[in-house]
Amino acid sequence: MSCAGAHGMPQWERKARTFLCVFGLVLSVYALHVELSRERNPDYRAMCDLGESVSCSKVFTSRWGRGFGLVQFFVAKDSPLNQPNSVLGIIFYTLQMGLGLTLSKRAAMFLVFSSWVSVAGSLYLASILAFVLGDFCMVCVSTYVVNFALLFTNLKRRRAIGAMKDKTR
């Protein structure tokens, strides 16, 4: 783990980041598992499939479940660039965790920037979920909450690192 607490970063921030990133990774890995299981077996029923309009596997296997439904306009549907959103989530949460171990101002800026991108993606996908698919996906909504919480955590971190740098001048 990080020794950030010893360097002036609040303990809550390290604990919150660890919890949020691990939870986000678990959700993303589960989403990938559901999608791959459903592709192999169309009769697969995920734990998060509670009804006709409460179905995560329906969402994950929709066209918006890969590359946000946008990448396929630029590359073939089966292109290696058109990855499941869950793979992007795995990369995002891993980067958030790894970069969260450093107190660099540049890392803090990247954490905030990537969090804003994830929140924008969450808002986009939430609108697709509600207005296009007409579905409720507990896994999806949970990742949106994690993304907003990481944005809050990263904004606090950027502010704290800025304050630490100002004190050392």
LOTOR-400785 format. One record per residue (C-alpha): x, y, z negated; residue number from 1. Coordinates in nm, 4 decimals. Each point is the difference from the previous one (the first is absolute). Example, Ala and Ser with C-alpha at 12.3 -4.5 7.8 and 13.67 -1.06 7.14 Angstrom:
% LOTOR-400785
<x=1.2300	y=-0.4500	z=-0.7800	seq=1>
<x=0.1370	y=0.3440	z=0.0660	seq=2>
//
This chain:
% LOTOR-400785
<x=0.0000	y=0.0000	z=0.0000	seq=1>
<x=0.0929	y=0.3622	z=0.0204	seq=2>
<x=0.1817	y=0.1826	z=-0.2755	seq=3>
<x=-0.1834	y=0.3133	z=0.1082	seq=4>
<x=-0.1260	y=0.0625	z=-0.3529	seq=5>
<x=0.3593	y=0.0538	z=-0.1101	seq=6>
<x=0.0479	y=0.2573	z=0.2778	seq=7>
<x=-0.2974	y=0.2173	z=-0.0838	seq=8>
<x=-0.2840	y=-0.1722	z=0.1850	seq=9>
<x=-0.2990	y=-0.0731	z=-0.2196	seq=10>
<x=-0.0554	y=-0.3619	z=-0.0995	seq=11>
<x=-0.3640	y=0.0168	z=0.1159	seq=12>
<x=0.1149	y=0.0739	z=0.3539	seq=13>
<x=0.2162	y=-0.3117	z=0.0225	seq=14>
<x=-0.2728	y=-0.2178	z=-0.1512	seq=15>
<x=-0.2709	y=0.1501	z=0.2216	seq=16>
<x=0.2112	y=-0.0408	z=0.3147	seq=17>
<x=0.0838	y=-0.3604	z=-0.0860	seq=18>
<x=-0.3644	y=-0.0850	z=-0.0699	seq=19>
<x=-0.1323	y=0.1791	z=0.3100	seq=20>
<x=0.2615	y=-0.1436	z=0.2367	seq=21>
<x=-0.0347	y=-0.3553	z=-0.1327	seq=22>
<x=-0.3802	y=0.0256	z=0.0144	seq=23>
<x=0.0197	y=0.1440	z=0.3543	seq=24>
<x=0.2356	y=-0.2810	z=0.1043	seq=25>
<x=-0.2310	y=-0.2657	z=-0.1464	seq=26>
<x=-0.2986	y=0.1521	z=0.1825	seq=27>
<x=0.1952	y=0.0218	z=0.3270	seq=28>
<x=0.1322	y=-0.3557	z=-0.0212	seq=29>
<x=-0.3510	y=-0.1246	z=-0.0807	seq=30>
<x=-0.1430	y=0.1954	z=0.2959	seq=31>
<x=0.2622	y=-0.1549	z=0.2294	seq=32>
<x=-0.0809	y=-0.3456	z=-0.1391	seq=33>
<x=-0.3721	y=0.0519	z=0.0657	seq=34>
<x=0.0603	y=0.1239	z=0.3540	seq=35>
<x=0.2358	y=-0.2833	z=0.0916	seq=36>
<x=-0.2284	y=-0.2608	z=-0.1617	seq=37>
<x=-0.2994	y=0.1359	z=0.1902	seq=38>
<x=0.1930	y=-0.0050	z=0.3296	seq=39>
<x=0.0925	y=-0.3673	z=-0.0567	seq=40>
<x=-0.3469	y=-0.0975	z=-0.1221	seq=41>
<x=-0.3008	y=0.2175	z=0.0967	seq=42>
<x=-0.2026	y=-0.1725	z=-0.2767	seq=43>
<x=0.2469	y=0.1107	z=-0.2704	seq=44>
<x=-0.1783	y=0.1847	z=-0.2800	seq=45>
<x=0.2109	y=0.2348	z=-0.2085	seq=46>
<x=-0.0649	y=0.0734	z=-0.3678	seq=47>
<x=-0.0711	y=0.3601	z=0.1004	seq=48>
<x=-0.2775	y=-0.1030	z=0.2407	seq=49>
<x=-0.3044	y=0.0500	z=-0.2208	seq=50>
<x=-0.2658	y=0.0567	z=0.2639	seq=51>
<x=-0.0814	y=0.1182	z=0.3500	seq=52>
<x=0.0845	y=0.3646	z=-0.0771	seq=53>
<x=0.2633	y=-0.0715	z=-0.2662	seq=54>
<x=0.2650	y=-0.1862	z=0.1977	seq=55>
<x=0.3696	y=0.0708	z=0.0038	seq=56>
<x=0.0779	y=-0.2675	z=0.2599	seq=57>
<x=-0.2445	y=0.1669	z=0.2407	seq=58>
<x=0.1934	y=0.3258	z=-0.0464	seq=59>
<x=0.3496	y=-0.1532	z=0.0202	seq=60>
<x=-0.0820	y=-0.1830	z=0.3239	seq=61>
<x=-0.1675	y=0.2999	z=0.1642	seq=62>
<x=0.1938	y=0.2013	z=0.2571	seq=63>
<x=0.0694	y=0.2605	z=-0.2734	seq=64>
<x=0.1775	y=-0.2658	z=-0.2074	seq=65>
<x=0.3063	y=0.0224	z=0.2258	seq=66>
<x=0.1916	y=0.3171	z=0.0675	seq=67>
<x=-0.2931	y=0.1987	z=-0.1413	seq=68>
<x=-0.1872	y=-0.0851	z=0.3200	seq=69>
<x=0.2157	y=0.2582	z=0.1795	seq=70>
<x=0.3216	y=-0.1790	z=0.0974	seq=71>
<x=-0.1837	y=-0.2207	z=0.2505	seq=72>
<x=-0.0584	y=0.3089	z=0.2149	seq=73>
<x=0.3763	y=0.0298	z=0.0527	seq=74>
<x=0.1187	y=-0.3618	z=0.0029	seq=75>
<x=-0.1594	y=-0.3393	z=0.0636	seq=76>
<x=-0.2250	y=-0.1392	z=-0.2741	seq=77>
<x=0.2438	y=-0.2862	z=-0.0596	seq=78>
<x=0.3086	y=0.2249	z=0.0039	seq=79>
<x=0.2395	y=-0.0310	z=-0.2953	seq=80>
<x=-0.0601	y=0.3724	z=-0.0521	seq=81>
<x=-0.3709	y=-0.0609	z=-0.0716	seq=82>
<x=0.0417	y=-0.1410	z=-0.3503	seq=83>
<x=-0.2748	y=-0.0650	z=-0.2550	seq=84>
<x=-0.0571	y=0.2996	z=-0.2271	seq=85>
<x=0.0933	y=-0.2267	z=-0.2902	seq=86>
<x=0.3548	y=-0.0355	z=0.1386	seq=87>
<x=0.0243	y=0.3794	z=0.0085	seq=88>
<x=-0.1221	y=-0.0001	z=-0.3606	seq=89>
<x=0.2683	y=-0.2496	z=-0.1025	seq=90>
<x=0.2672	y=0.2231	z=0.1576	seq=91>
<x=-0.1490	y=0.3152	z=-0.1574	seq=92>
<x=-0.0215	y=-0.1368	z=-0.3560	seq=93>
<x=0.3484	y=-0.1522	z=0.0237	seq=94>
<x=0.1433	y=0.3371	z=0.1103	seq=95>
<x=-0.1939	y=0.1799	z=-0.2739	seq=96>
<x=0.1436	y=-0.2361	z=-0.2603	seq=97>
<x=0.3556	y=0.0109	z=0.1326	seq=98>
<x=0.0197	y=0.3750	z=0.0536	seq=99>
<x=-0.1678	y=0.0515	z=-0.3354	seq=100>
<x=0.3162	y=-0.1343	z=-0.1629	seq=101>
<x=0.2035	y=0.2995	z=0.1116	seq=102>
<x=-0.0196	y=0.3565	z=-0.1256	seq=103>
<x=0.1094	y=0.1558	z=0.3273	seq=104>
<x=-0.1908	y=0.3048	z=0.1154	seq=105>
<x=-0.0013	y=-0.1386	z=0.3557	seq=106>
<x=-0.1526	y=-0.3300	z=-0.1225	seq=107>
<x=-0.2637	y=0.1951	z=-0.1938	seq=108>
<x=-0.0900	y=0.1955	z=0.3140	seq=109>
<x=-0.0291	y=-0.3225	z=0.2016	seq=110>
<x=-0.2161	y=-0.1582	z=-0.2726	seq=111>
<x=-0.2378	y=0.2969	z=0.0133	seq=112>
<x=-0.0062	y=0.0108	z=0.3805	seq=113>
<x=-0.0651	y=-0.3730	z=0.0341	seq=114>
<x=-0.2704	y=0.0254	z=-0.2682	seq=115>
<x=-0.1775	y=0.2757	z=0.1945	seq=116>
<x=0.0152	y=-0.2236	z=0.3093	seq=117>
<x=-0.1446	y=-0.2918	z=-0.1995	seq=118>
<x=-0.2790	y=0.2195	z=-0.1383	seq=119>
<x=-0.0830	y=0.1244	z=0.3506	seq=120>
<x=-0.0067	y=-0.3631	z=0.1167	seq=121>
<x=-0.2195	y=-0.0915	z=-0.2974	seq=122>
<x=-0.2489	y=0.2764	z=0.0800	seq=123>
<x=-0.0062	y=-0.1070	z=0.3653	seq=124>
<x=-0.0520	y=-0.3675	z=-0.0843	seq=125>
<x=-0.2593	y=0.0829	z=-0.2684	seq=126>
<x=-0.2021	y=0.1903	z=0.2603	seq=127>
<x=0.0277	y=-0.2967	z=0.2416	seq=128>
<x=-0.1089	y=-0.2304	z=-0.2821	seq=129>
<x=-0.3026	y=0.2106	z=-0.0910	seq=130>
<x=-0.1166	y=0.1411	z=0.3317	seq=131>
<x=0.1134	y=-0.2478	z=0.2656	seq=132>
<x=0.0134	y=-0.3408	z=-0.1666	seq=133>
<x=-0.2649	y=0.0738	z=-0.2631	seq=134>
<x=0.1844	y=-0.2257	z=-0.2392	seq=135>
<x=0.1391	y=0.0172	z=-0.3525	seq=136>
<x=0.3445	y=-0.1517	z=-0.0456	seq=137>
<x=0.1157	y=-0.0193	z=-0.3616	seq=138>
<x=0.3608	y=-0.0658	z=0.1019	seq=139>
<x=-0.0019	y=0.2992	z=0.2379	seq=140>
<x=-0.1539	y=0.2391	z=-0.2506	seq=141>
<x=0.2478	y=-0.1182	z=-0.2645	seq=142>
<x=0.2914	y=0.0827	z=0.2311	seq=143>
<x=-0.1477	y=0.3452	z=0.0628	seq=144>
<x=-0.0085	y=0.0616	z=-0.3762	seq=145>
<x=0.3609	y=-0.1229	z=-0.0318	seq=146>
<x=0.1075	y=0.2335	z=0.2827	seq=147>
<x=-0.1633	y=0.3044	z=-0.1622	seq=148>
<x=0.1563	y=-0.0897	z=-0.3363	seq=149>
<x=0.3436	y=-0.0351	z=0.1636	seq=150>
<x=-0.0427	y=0.3408	z=0.1609	seq=151>
<x=-0.0745	y=0.1497	z=-0.3425	seq=152>
<x=0.3013	y=-0.1815	z=-0.1507	seq=153>
<x=0.2290	y=0.1135	z=0.2822	seq=154>
<x=-0.1127	y=0.3624	z=-0.0214	seq=155>
<x=0.0751	y=-0.0038	z=-0.3739	seq=156>
<x=0.3405	y=-0.1550	z=0.0717	seq=157>
<x=0.0889	y=0.2594	z=0.2633	seq=158>
<x=-0.0944	y=0.2768	z=-0.2408	seq=159>
<x=0.2035	y=-0.1590	z=-0.2833	seq=160>
<x=0.3088	y=-0.0474	z=0.2210	seq=161>
<x=-0.0287	y=0.3620	z=0.1137	seq=162>
<x=-0.0145	y=0.1120	z=-0.3636	seq=163>
<x=0.3027	y=-0.2186	z=-0.0904	seq=164>
<x=0.2013	y=0.1470	z=0.2897	seq=165>
<x=-0.0942	y=0.3550	z=-0.1080	seq=166>
<x=0.1230	y=-0.0671	z=-0.3566	seq=167>
<x=0.3395	y=-0.1171	z=0.1247	seq=168>
<x=0.0667	y=0.3210	z=0.1937	seq=169>
//
